Amino acid sequence: MTVLLGATELQRVVAPQAMVRALRQGFVAALAKQTSPQRVRQSLPTSSGRIAVLLPGLLPGIPAYTVKVNAKFPDSDPAISGIVCLHDLETGELLALLDSAFVTAWRTGLSAALATDLLSPAGARAVGIIGAGAQADMTLRGLTRLRTVERVAIHDADDGRAHRMAEVWQRAGLACQVVGSAREVARTCDSVVTATWSRRPLLHLPDVRPGSHITSLGADEPGKVELDAELLRHARVIVDDVDLAMTSGALGSAGLRREHAAAVLGRIIDGTAPARTDAEQVTVYTPVGLPWQDLALSWAAYQAALRDGVGVDFRFHSRPKDGDGT
């Protein structure tokens, strides 16, 4: 049987702390790369939408793999829709189908929270949000479980969306302020998260405080840009995968070279690379998003769903009848 897990079912079985642990372990396990991650993109001829396929999601120790198909429509709500297929590694059996919008927001946001906590200054208590969507919200949710956050400054091109995010977090007890520009966010916060669809730089080197950190989530496709090349050249840049950072991520889009990637996040987590080399250094985490991250979250959610009896069982193939050789 295949377990169907939509957003409602996934909300019941996943917890931020457990997912952060799974992702932390995954970043280290993925250092022993089994295969190169693949991201296949195709624009749709009749709309502004694009299809992205991520495969294969593999991690040592997990007896399954994932294939994800995402449809991205920036003007829609949600902007991402699609499905994650979880398969048995030995037989190919389809174990589960999961809502990709939920999986993508959670794995991206919580991976970003983990990186932001590791790379931000120890005393940073003010967090800036540029792009008040689902991924930034999930990053903030994860970050508040990893460190103390006292104040949030929010900017979005859609002022109403920024205010709605601020109202939600104010009810949760955080002091929130909506500000008028990305520059104002960076000038008042030592820890900044950008999660936009931008194709032009939102932040430049003079905008950023010395010793601060930026997690840039939007530069995950060719042509998408949130930080200008001079800022990236000046900063200590951490990526999730160097090859993809060059072909699909911020380094390639800015025309920088492979050596501008100081380390991958897994090396920061396992302690073999430093988060920063001096207190005044600006750090940047700019991931592309990797298939194994879909697997890490999907496998943890699938195991929790089996344990708790959550999800809809569905059989795609009928059982062969006695004597039927098919």
Secondary structure, 3 states (H helix, E strand, C coil): CEEEECHHHHHHHCCHHHHHHHHHHHHHHCCCCCCCCEEEEEECCCCCCEEEEEEEECCCCCCEEEEEEEEECCCCCCCEEEEEEEEECCCCCEEEEEEHHHHHHHHHHHHHHHHHHHHCCCCCCEEEEECCCHHHHHHHHHHCCCCCCCEEEEECCCHHHHHHHHHHHHHCCCEEEECCCHHHHHHHCCEEEECCCCEEEEECHHHCCCCCEEEECCCCCCCCEEECHHHHHHCEEEECCHHHHHHCCHHHHCCCCHHHEEEEHHHHHCCCCCCCCCCCCCEEECCCCCHHHHHHHHHHHHHHHHHHCCCEEECCCCCCCCCCCC
